[in-house]
Amino acid sequence: MLCFVALFVLAVLSLFSAKYRPLAARAFSCVVKKATLRPCDTGLDDEIKAASIAGIMKISPPAAAFTNRHFEAFSLLFTLLFFASIIFTLQGMANFVIYGNCNGPEGGFCIYNGLQNPNFLKAPSTLNGIMAGNNSSNITVIEFGCYTCPYTKDAEAGVHEMLDKYGSQVRFVFKPFPLAAHPNSKEAAISASCAGEEGKYWEYRARLFGNQSYYRENGEAAFKKTAAELNLTGFDKCYDARKFESQINLTQKEGQDCGIYGTPTFFVNGKPFVGQLAVNQTEAEIAKLLGN
Amino acid sequence: MDAEKIRQDFPLLSKRKVIYFDSACTTLKPKSVIEAERNYYEEVSACAGRSAHSLAKKTTELFEGSREKVAAFVNCKPDEVIWTKNATEALNLVIRTTDYSARKRIATTRLEHHSALLPAMEMRRRGIAQMGFIGTGPDGTFDEQSIANSIGRDAALVVVHHTTNTTGMRSPLEKIIKAAHDNGALVLVDGAQGVPHSKIDFRKLGADFLAFSGHKMLGPTGIGCLVGKSEALERLDTFIVGGETIETVNLDAAVFKKAPKKFEAGIQNYAGAIGLGAACEYLAKIGMHNVEEHEKKLAGKLIETIKSIPGAAIYGSQSAQNRSALVSFNLKNVKHHQVALMCDSLSGIALRSGVFCAQPAMESMGAAQGAVRASLYVYNTEKEIETFRSTLQNIAKIG
């Protein structure tokens, strides 16, 4: 079965180097034979098997024995996984071309975005969102984030570090950008805003990012339980009325108009930084603007 | 004989970490052979037997000197040594130029290498000759009772191996040659696996022809020999003709030279022939009896090693007697190619796997799909066999 994988890999390598072409030809012959239910007689399957088992044997002889005995099953599984990954990759590429994000119209983190130049992003034109820092500063840092996105969570410590360091010198705006790919994302945004109405936004936000998987899995019950723990008396009413949904929809729309393709995305005076490491770049940009 | 000392003569063994157990395919080359070939190209590089200048004379001297060395190695007259490109060409030469007008049959065995079998089959396909087979058993042994009957009065030529390339076993040549000569047939011995591994005295052997390759006996590739009794060579028709094969020629007819020139058309592989002469010298210096003794010891250890592996099956004789240090085997539930490839990957052991250009032979021994072959030579040691043992033990466990 591995001849199918070998053919694909060797065919691609053959495009770049002639030395792989005889091997690709052997793989092709093997595939034709296998496809017509004849045994592969090019020896390539034996070579792949021997090399694989020998490699495993150097690490673990019992694992080599197990792999050898079930080699055809492993080959089949590996081949299916390989072609499934090829299909998903192609699907992602098609989505990227059509929608600008490999997840399609729903958006979310997309590895291909690294291929894009984030400078194509447009800076947001409003300051709508959760404000912090120095409101009168001429340096504005905007974060588009999703409360149930693991990458936004990963950047959170950096955000706090940045605010601790430069909070008195920059204006910070957090714009909720719920992603449908992450469960309970919009509800989390509504909850945080409801908590903000009672002056406990940052405490609530800390709970959301501190135990993100809990909120992703449990949704409303978790949001309300946390609110009770924080003594947010008007929370349930606010949450049930989805009071801040329209505001969140606006920041979400604004993000889409800016071309946001993944969270977190930061802007420092309009200059974009995308992804997990973006918060570090953001901090460096602030330092540069402040002349540090 | 000190194999460790001999190993120092082989540049490849000092350059690469390899356990070379594929000498039945081709052997490694000692420095003296490489030097002899290099010396020809660097110091002489002319034609033999044609031009009169000093380089040509030197080439003739080296080339014919090498013929004398080969003749001395197998104990025949220099004029009985014909250069060919390998044993295959030597076998083809005899089988294709023998006169089948009075006697139609080629007697041979199922155990022969394709290089001996296919030329005979070609003669049969063209309606020139018929074929008959001497009986052999599934263990690769001869049915000695059937030898005389199988050869018969209509046999023109008997083609048989000295030592098989599949099991390393030797054929009962004395009986076969006697039966052939009693019936008036010529005998062609395929010595490709015999000449490198045992002391062969062509005179004592009594065969009419002996074919062998240079590269299987430490010599260069592209050179081989047909040794033939003068009177037997004279009975052969021409094979490949051209420059230096004739006494005179006009547009109506040509008068051919006597052997060996009759069969050596065109410019010869001088470097190869000189290299083969150096290989014969090298082996003679070790002493073929010492080579035989060394191989016998290795064969015993090799057989004992393979037999100790659970699930291993050896083809042919399981005795170290009357054989070369060559053993073919299979492991239970691990394909032969996989065994050979894994030995290479795990321990750098070079083995051959497949049917060894002897498909009918392997089929007759119940190994139609093939086997693994370990073939050892003067530079191999018992220590290497120990590494082979531990590697095989590990591989056998995965089956």
Interface residues (C-beta under 8 A of the other chain):
Chain A: G43 D46 E47 K49 A50 A51 I53 A54 G55 M57 K58 P61 A64 A65 N68 R69
Chain B: V334 K335 H337 Q338 A340 L341 M342 S345 L346 N394 K397 I398 G399
